[in-house]
């Protein structure tokens, strides 16, 4: 069971038997099996300094578009803090390319911003150009260092073509990390995506097949990859969850007084009002449609509860126009707010601060990043009952995990309405403990280094004399 767990999360040298290989022998004069065993001289171990290339479409230092930007940037900072040489090769377009340096050292990380022209080309065409640039500038950096990178670590399908190129031409150790896949994102979508979905799935497949190892955030997503990509050997998969920086939320959330003021002035809400936040893309895979339907039905069926309920939808997407139409039709403008990031009177961090519960009724869970963000903000959650959520969400403890249906979500909504303020706060605090201790970036980085060690050997090696 221990070995299975080690393989699952990528635990490396700390839990392997490497230290037995470095002279932890019997004492002088001790007989083992009739043989006189002389104690081996102690061997001083030192950490091997790795050269690591991280490839990403986004980052906190260029374009922050989703959980990948947090993952790449926080992992890079943690790896650099452990005295590894870390280079991030990432896209820079528009104002980012015009105003920021192409190369910059940030918190010990070598950040390479690869300028890309704003283009009307397809996403696939832009991605192909970016991957060519990543390989080109990575190889130029290796020439400057007069050494190759020990590990090349790509994130998401955007970097898969670069991984394939590097593996085919230089044979370096390559890892591809996915937080979701094209097939899992669009599995339950009712819209047609033309040929692009097929092409992206093919790119993901090629990237995983050529990579030495593939990292996924949950066991459930690992199972999805096995089903959707049958050519992928299961032995390549490693599970490492995403992390969250709880302290960043502490410094960014509104104060208690500001929270009360914003609730009153922007949402017309008092202390006894329950505010539910949905933040994300307005489309079917993440359950936006069923949560919106639940909110409308609950308000219409229980008009007496209207004064104590607010639903905020923060984001954009193909369902937005239909949602706005229905709000007008049912006369729910004062109770359901739909705000895009560009037009919202409150930032996302402010919304995390003023809300009471965060709704994440995802139908095709992948990374659970949204749950961690909510918990970092000390908020209870309503999630779907997919395996990845059930691994961390305890119903009534830190939130509610229910079927992503109107009936399931209505039950969770009723539980939140019937709970006391103290119970809602306690669930959020319990979630915060899980986020801070089980999903810290320091822990995620240690697990990632464990995966690296599977490819390059022990990170602790005998000191050269």
C-alpha positions as CSV (number, residue, x, y, z in Angstrom):
1,X,0.0,0.0,0.0
2,X,2.9,2.4,0.8
3,X,4.5,1.7,-2.6
4,X,1.2,2.3,-4.3
5,X,0.9,5.6,-2.5
6,X,4.4,6.6,-3.4
7,X,3.8,6.0,-7.1
8,X,0.5,7.8,-6.9
9,X,1.7,11.1,-5.7
10,X,5.3,11.0,-6.9
11,X,7.1,10.6,-3.6
12,X,10.8,10.4,-4.3
13,X,14.1,10.0,-2.6
14,X,13.0,10.9,0.9
15,X,11.0,7.7,1.1
16,X,13.2,5.5,-1.0
17,X,16.0,3.2,0.2
18,X,18.8,5.4,-1.2
19,X,20.2,6.1,2.3
20,X,20.8,2.4,2.7
21,X,23.2,2.6,-0.2
22,X,25.4,5.1,1.5
23,X,27.1,3.2,4.3
24,X,24.7,2.9,7.2
25,X,26.4,-0.3,8.2
26,X,26.7,-2.4,11.4
27,X,29.0,-1.3,14.2
28,X,32.7,-2.4,14.4
29,X,33.1,-5.9,15.9
30,X,29.5,-6.9,15.3
31,X,29.0,-10.3,13.7
32,X,26.3,-10.7,11.1
33,X,25.8,-14.3,9.9
34,X,29.2,-15.2,11.3
35,X,31.0,-12.5,9.3
36,X,32.9,-9.7,10.9
37,X,31.4,-6.5,9.6
38,X,33.5,-3.3,9.7
39,X,31.6,-0.1,9.9
40,X,31.6,1.9,6.7
41,X,33.0,5.5,6.9
42,X,30.2,8.0,7.0
43,X,29.4,9.6,3.7
44,X,28.4,13.3,3.6
45,X,25.4,13.9,1.3
46,X,24.8,17.1,-0.6
47,X,21.8,18.2,-2.6
48,X,22.2,18.0,-6.4
49,X,21.5,21.3,-8.0
50,X,19.1,20.9,-10.9
51,X,18.7,22.9,-14.0
52,X,14.9,23.0,-14.7
53,X,13.1,24.5,-17.6
54,X,9.4,25.2,-17.1
55,X,7.3,25.9,-20.2
56,X,3.9,27.6,-19.9
57,X,1.3,29.6,-21.9
58,X,0.7,31.7,-18.9
59,X,2.3,32.9,-15.6
60,X,1.9,35.5,-12.8
61,X,4.7,37.5,-14.5
62,X,3.0,37.6,-18.0
63,X,-0.6,36.6,-18.5
64,X,-2.5,35.2,-15.5
65,X,-5.5,33.4,-16.9
66,X,-6.2,30.5,-14.6
67,X,-4.8,28.0,-12.1
68,X,-1.8,27.1,-14.4
69,X,-0.3,30.6,-13.9
70,X,-0.4,30.1,-10.1
71,X,1.1,26.6,-10.4
72,X,3.9,27.5,-12.7
73,X,5.0,30.6,-10.9
74,X,4.6,29.3,-7.3
75,X,6.4,26.1,-8.2
76,X,9.2,28.0,-9.9
77,X,9.7,30.2,-6.8
78,X,9.7,27.3,-4.4
79,X,12.2,25.3,-6.6
80,X,14.5,28.4,-6.8
81,X,14.3,28.8,-3.0
82,X,15.7,25.2,-2.7
83,X,18.8,26.4,-4.7
84,X,17.8,24.9,-8.1
85,X,18.3,26.9,-11.3
86,X,14.9,27.5,-12.7
87,X,14.0,29.0,-16.0
88,X,10.4,29.8,-17.0
89,X,9.7,30.2,-20.7
90,X,6.3,31.8,-21.2
91,X,4.2,33.8,-23.7
92,X,4.2,37.6,-23.7
93,X,1.9,39.5,-26.0
94,X,0.2,42.8,-26.3
95,X,1.0,45.3,-23.5
96,X,3.0,42.7,-21.6
97,X,5.4,42.3,-24.5
98,X,5.6,46.1,-25.0
99,X,6.2,47.1,-21.4
100,X,8.1,44.3,-19.7
101,X,11.6,43.0,-20.2
102,X,12.2,40.0,-22.3
103,X,14.3,38.5,-19.6
104,X,14.1,39.2,-15.9
105,X,15.2,37.6,-12.6
106,X,12.3,37.5,-10.3
107,X,12.5,35.9,-6.8
108,X,15.4,33.8,-7.9
109,X,13.6,32.6,-11.1
110,X,14.9,33.3,-14.6
111,X,11.8,34.5,-16.4
112,X,12.0,34.5,-20.3
113,X,9.1,36.4,-21.8
114,X,8.7,35.2,-25.4
115,X,7.2,38.1,-27.3
116,X,4.4,37.0,-29.7
117,X,2.7,39.3,-32.1
118,X,-1.0,39.8,-31.7
119,X,-2.5,37.7,-34.4
120,X,-5.9,36.7,-35.9
121,X,-4.5,33.3,-36.5
122,X,-6.2,30.3,-34.9
123,X,-5.3,29.3,-31.4
124,X,-3.6,26.2,-32.8
125,X,-1.5,28.3,-35.1
126,X,-0.5,30.7,-32.3
127,X,0.4,27.7,-30.1
128,X,2.6,26.1,-32.8
129,X,4.6,29.3,-33.1
130,X,4.9,29.7,-29.3
131,X,6.2,26.1,-29.0
132,X,8.8,26.7,-31.7
133,X,9.9,29.8,-29.8
134,X,10.1,27.9,-26.6
135,X,12.4,25.3,-28.1
136,X,14.5,27.9,-29.8
137,X,15.1,30.1,-26.7
138,X,15.5,27.1,-24.4
139,X,18.3,25.8,-26.6
140,X,19.9,29.2,-26.8
141,X,19.9,29.3,-23.0
142,X,21.5,25.9,-22.9
143,X,24.3,27.2,-25.2
144,X,24.8,30.2,-22.9
145,X,25.0,27.9,-19.9
146,X,27.1,25.4,-21.7
147,X,24.9,22.7,-20.2
148,X,21.5,21.0,-20.9
149,X,18.5,21.3,-18.6
150,X,18.1,18.2,-16.4
151,X,14.3,18.5,-16.5
152,X,12.0,20.0,-19.1
153,X,8.5,20.4,-17.5
154,X,5.6,21.6,-19.7
155,X,2.2,22.7,-18.5
156,X,-1.1,22.1,-20.3
157,X,-1.6,21.2,-23.9
158,X,-0.2,24.6,-25.1
159,X,3.3,23.3,-24.5
160,X,2.8,19.7,-25.7
161,X,4.3,20.4,-29.2
162,X,7.4,21.8,-27.6
163,X,7.7,18.7,-25.4
164,X,7.4,16.4,-28.4
165,X,10.0,18.4,-30.3
166,X,12.5,18.4,-27.4
167,X,12.0,14.7,-26.7
168,X,12.4,13.8,-30.4
169,X,15.6,15.8,-31.0
170,X,17.5,15.9,-27.8
171,X,16.0,13.1,-25.7
172,X,16.0,15.1,-22.5
173,X,13.9,14.2,-19.5
174,X,10.4,15.6,-20.2
175,X,7.3,15.9,-18.0
176,X,3.9,17.1,-19.1
177,X,1.5,18.3,-16.4
178,X,-2.2,18.7,-17.2
179,X,-4.9,20.3,-15.0
180,X,-7.6,19.3,-17.4
181,X,-7.9,17.8,-20.9
182,X,-9.8,18.8,-24.0
183,X,-12.0,15.7,-23.8
184,X,-12.8,16.2,-20.1
185,X,-13.5,19.9,-20.6
186,X,-16.0,19.3,-23.4
187,X,-17.3,15.9,-22.5
188,X,-20.7,17.2,-21.4
189,X,-20.8,20.3,-23.5
190,X,-23.9,20.7,-25.7
191,X,-22.1,22.9,-28.2
192,X,-20.2,21.8,-31.3
193,X,-16.5,22.7,-31.3
194,X,-15.7,21.8,-34.9
195,X,-12.4,20.2,-35.7
196,X,-10.4,22.2,-33.1
197,X,-11.3,19.8,-30.2
198,X,-10.0,16.9,-32.2
199,X,-6.8,18.6,-33.0
200,X,-6.2,19.7,-29.4
201,X,-6.9,16.2,-28.2
202,X,-4.4,14.8,-30.7
203,X,-1.8,17.3,-29.4
204,X,-2.4,16.2,-25.8
205,X,-2.2,12.6,-26.8
206,X,1.2,13.1,-28.6
207,X,2.5,15.1,-25.7
208,X,1.6,12.5,-23.1
209,X,3.0,9.6,-25.3
210,X,6.4,11.3,-25.8
211,X,6.7,12.6,-22.2
212,X,8.6,10.4,-19.7
213,X,5.9,11.1,-17.0
214,X,2.5,12.8,-16.9
215,X,1.3,14.7,-13.8
216,X,-2.4,15.1,-13.1
217,X,-4.0,16.8,-10.0
218,X,-6.5,14.1,-8.9
219,X,-7.0,10.4,-9.0
220,X,-10.3,11.0,-10.8
221,X,-8.6,12.9,-13.5
222,X,-6.0,10.2,-13.9
223,X,-8.8,7.7,-14.5
224,X,-10.3,10.1,-17.1
225,X,-7.0,10.2,-19.0
226,X,-6.8,6.4,-19.0
227,X,-10.3,6.2,-20.6
228,X,-10.0,9.2,-23.0
229,X,-6.4,8.4,-24.1
230,X,-6.1,4.6,-24.2
231,X,-2.6,4.6,-25.8
232,X,-1.3,6.3,-22.6
233,X,0.5,3.8,-20.4
234,X,-1.0,4.1,-16.9
235,X,2.5,3.6,-15.4
236,X,3.4,7.1,-16.6
237,X,0.8,8.9,-14.5
238,X,1.6,10.6,-11.3
239,X,-0.9,12.5,-9.0
240,X,0.1,15.8,-7.5
241,X,-2.6,18.2,-6.4
242,X,-2.5,21.9,-7.0
243,X,-1.6,24.3,-4.2
244,X,-2.7,27.6,-2.9
245,X,-1.0,30.6,-1.3
246,X,-3.3,31.3,1.7
247,X,-1.2,34.3,2.8
248,X,-1.9,36.1,-0.5
249,X,-5.6,35.9,0.3
250,X,-5.1,37.3,3.8
251,X,-3.4,40.4,2.4
252,X,-5.9,40.9,-0.4
253,X,-9.3,40.3,1.1
254,X,-11.3,43.3,2.4
255,X,-11.3,44.1,6.1
256,X,-14.3,43.3,8.3
257,X,-15.6,46.9,8.0
258,X,-15.1,47.0,4.3
259,X,-16.9,43.7,3.9
260,X,-19.9,45.1,5.7
261,X,-19.8,48.3,3.6
262,X,-19.5,46.5,0.3
263,X,-22.2,44.0,1.1
264,X,-24.6,46.9,1.9
265,X,-23.6,49.3,-0.8
266,X,-23.1,47.0,-3.8
267,X,-25.3,44.0,-3.0
268,X,-27.9,45.7,-0.8
269,X,-27.3,42.9,1.7
270,X,-27.4,43.0,5.5
271,X,-25.6,40.7,8.0
272,X,-28.4,38.1,7.8
273,X,-28.2,37.8,4.0
274,X,-26.6,34.7,2.4
275,X,-24.4,35.6,-0.6
276,X,-23.4,32.7,-2.9
277,X,-20.6,33.2,-5.4
278,X,-20.0,31.4,-8.7
279,X,-16.7,32.4,-10.4
280,X,-15.7,30.9,-13.7
281,X,-16.6,30.4,-17.3
282,X,-20.4,30.4,-18.0
283,X,-20.7,27.0,-19.7
284,X,-22.0,23.5,-19.1
285,X,-18.9,21.6,-18.0
286,X,-18.4,23.5,-14.8
287,X,-22.1,23.4,-13.9
288,X,-22.9,27.1,-14.4
289,X,-26.2,26.2,-16.1
290,X,-27.5,23.9,-13.4
291,X,-26.5,26.3,-10.6
292,X,-28.2,29.2,-12.3
293,X,-31.4,27.1,-12.8
294,X,-31.2,26.1,-9.1
295,X,-31.0,29.7,-8.0
296,X,-33.9,30.8,-10.2
297,X,-36.1,28.0,-9.1
298,X,-35.3,28.5,-5.4
299,X,-36.1,32.2,-5.5
300,X,-39.3,31.7,-7.5
301,X,-40.6,28.8,-5.3
302,X,-39.7,30.6,-2.0
303,X,-40.4,34.3,-2.5
304,X,-40.2,34.9,1.3
305,X,-36.5,34.0,1.2
306,X,-35.6,36.6,-1.5
307,X,-34.6,39.3,0.9
308,X,-32.1,36.9,2.5
309,X,-30.5,35.6,-0.7
310,X,-28.1,37.0,-3.3
311,X,-26.4,35.0,-6.1
312,X,-23.4,36.5,-7.8
313,X,-22.1,35.1,-11.1
314,X,-18.6,36.4,-11.9
315,X,-17.2,35.6,-15.3
316,X,-18.2,35.3,-19.0
317,X,-19.1,32.7,-21.5
318,X,-21.7,31.4,-24.0
319,X,-24.5,31.0,-21.4
320,X,-24.4,34.7,-20.4
321,X,-27.0,36.1,-22.8
322,X,-29.5,33.4,-21.9
323,X,-28.9,34.0,-18.2
324,X,-29.5,37.7,-18.5
325,X,-32.7,37.1,-20.5
326,X,-34.1,34.8,-17.8
327,X,-33.3,37.1,-15.0
328,X,-35.3,39.8,-16.7
329,X,-38.1,37.4,-17.5
330,X,-38.4,36.2,-13.9
331,X,-37.8,39.8,-12.4
332,X,-34.8,38.6,-10.4
333,X,-32.4,41.5,-11.1
334,X,-32.1,42.4,-7.4
335,X,-31.2,38.9,-6.4
336,X,-29.0,37.5,-9.2
337,X,-26.1,39.5,-10.4
338,X,-24.1,38.7,-13.5
339,X,-20.8,40.5,-13.7
340,X,-18.0,40.1,-16.2
341,X,-14.5,40.8,-14.9
342,X,-14.2,44.0,-17.0
343,X,-17.6,45.4,-15.8
344,X,-17.8,44.1,-12.2
345,X,-18.1,46.8,-9.4
346,X,-16.0,44.4,-7.3
347,X,-12.8,42.5,-8.0
348,X,-12.8,38.7,-7.7
349,X,-10.8,39.0,-4.4
350,X,-13.4,41.4,-3.0
351,X,-16.2,39.0,-4.0
352,X,-14.4,36.2,-2.1
353,X,-14.4,38.5,0.8
354,X,-18.0,39.6,0.8
355,X,-19.6,36.2,-0.1
356,X,-20.6,33.5,2.4
357,X,-20.4,30.4,0.2
358,X,-18.7,29.6,-3.1
359,X,-20.5,27.3,-5.5
360,X,-18.5,24.9,-7.7
361,X,-21.0,22.4,-9.2
362,X,-18.5,21.1,-11.7
363,X,-19.5,18.2,-13.9
364,X,-16.0,17.3,-15.1
365,X,-13.7,18.1,-12.1
366,X,-10.1,18.4,-12.8
367,X,-7.8,20.3,-10.5
368,X,-10.1,21.4,-7.5
369,X,-8.3,24.8,-7.6
370,X,-11.5,26.7,-7.1
371,X,-12.2,24.8,-3.9
372,X,-8.7,25.8,-2.6
373,X,-9.2,29.4,-3.5
374,X,-12.5,29.5,-1.6
375,X,-11.0,27.8,1.4
376,X,-8.0,30.1,1.3
377,X,-10.6,32.9,1.7
378,X,-12.2,31.0,4.6
379,X,-15.4,30.2,2.7
380,X,-17.6,27.1,2.8
381,X,-18.1,25.5,-0.6
382,X,-20.9,23.7,-2.5
383,X,-19.3,21.2,-5.0
384,X,-20.4,18.2,-7.1
385,X,-19.9,14.7,-5.7
386,X,-17.1,13.8,-8.2
387,X,-14.3,11.7,-6.7
388,X,-11.8,14.5,-6.8
389,X,-14.1,16.7,-4.6
390,X,-15.1,13.9,-2.3
391,X,-11.4,13.3,-1.5
392,X,-11.2,16.7,0.2
393,X,-14.8,18.0,0.8
394,X,-16.5,16.7,3.9
395,X,-20.2,17.4,3.9
396,X,-21.1,19.6,6.8
397,X,-17.4,20.0,7.8
398,X,-16.0,22.3,5.2
399,X,-18.8,22.4,2.7
400,X,-21.3,20.2,0.8
401,X,-20.6,17.7,-2.0
402,X,-23.8,16.8,-3.8
403,X,-24.9,15.6,-7.2
404,X,-24.7,18.5,-9.8
405,X,-28.4,18.5,-10.3
406,X,-31.2,20.9,-9.4
407,X,-32.4,18.6,-6.6
408,X,-28.9,18.0,-5.2
409,X,-27.9,21.6,-5.3
410,X,-31.2,22.7,-3.8
411,X,-30.6,20.4,-0.9
412,X,-27.2,22.0,-0.3
413,X,-28.6,25.5,-0.7
414,X,-31.3,24.7,2.0
415,X,-28.6,23.4,4.3
416,X,-26.7,26.6,4.0
417,X,-29.8,28.7,4.6
418,X,-30.7,26.7,7.7
419,X,-27.2,26.8,9.1
420,X,-26.2,29.4,11.6
421,X,-23.7,32.1,10.8
422,X,-21.3,30.4,13.2
423,X,-21.6,27.1,11.4
424,X,-21.0,28.7,8.0
425,X,-17.9,30.4,9.3
426,X,-16.7,27.2,10.9
427,X,-16.9,25.3,7.6
428,X,-14.8,28.0,6.0
429,X,-12.2,27.9,8.7
430,X,-12.0,24.1,8.5
431,X,-11.5,24.4,4.7
432,X,-8.7,27.0,5.4
433,X,-6.9,24.4,7.6
434,X,-7.0,21.9,4.8
435,X,-5.8,24.4,2.2
436,X,-2.9,25.7,4.4
437,X,-1.5,22.4,5.6
438,X,-2.3,19.9,2.8
439,X,-2.0,22.1,-0.2
440,X,0.9,24.5,0.6
441,X,3.2,25.2,-2.3
442,X,6.1,23.9,-0.3
443,X,4.5,20.5,0.0
444,X,3.5,20.5,-3.7
445,X,7.1,21.3,-4.6
446,X,8.5,18.4,-2.5
447,X,6.2,16.0,-4.3
448,X,7.3,17.4,-7.7
449,X,10.9,17.0,-6.8
450,X,10.1,13.4,-6.0
451,X,8.8,12.9,-9.5
452,X,12.0,14.5,-10.9
453,X,14.1,12.1,-8.9
454,X,12.4,9.2,-10.6
455,X,13.9,10.3,-13.9
456,X,17.3,11.6,-12.8
457,X,18.0,9.6,-9.7
458,X,18.6,10.7,-6.0
459,X,18.6,14.4,-5.3
460,X,20.9,13.8,-2.3
461,X,24.3,12.5,-3.6
462,X,27.7,11.9,-1.9
463,X,29.9,15.0,-1.7
464,X,32.8,14.9,-4.0
465,X,36.1,15.0,-2.3
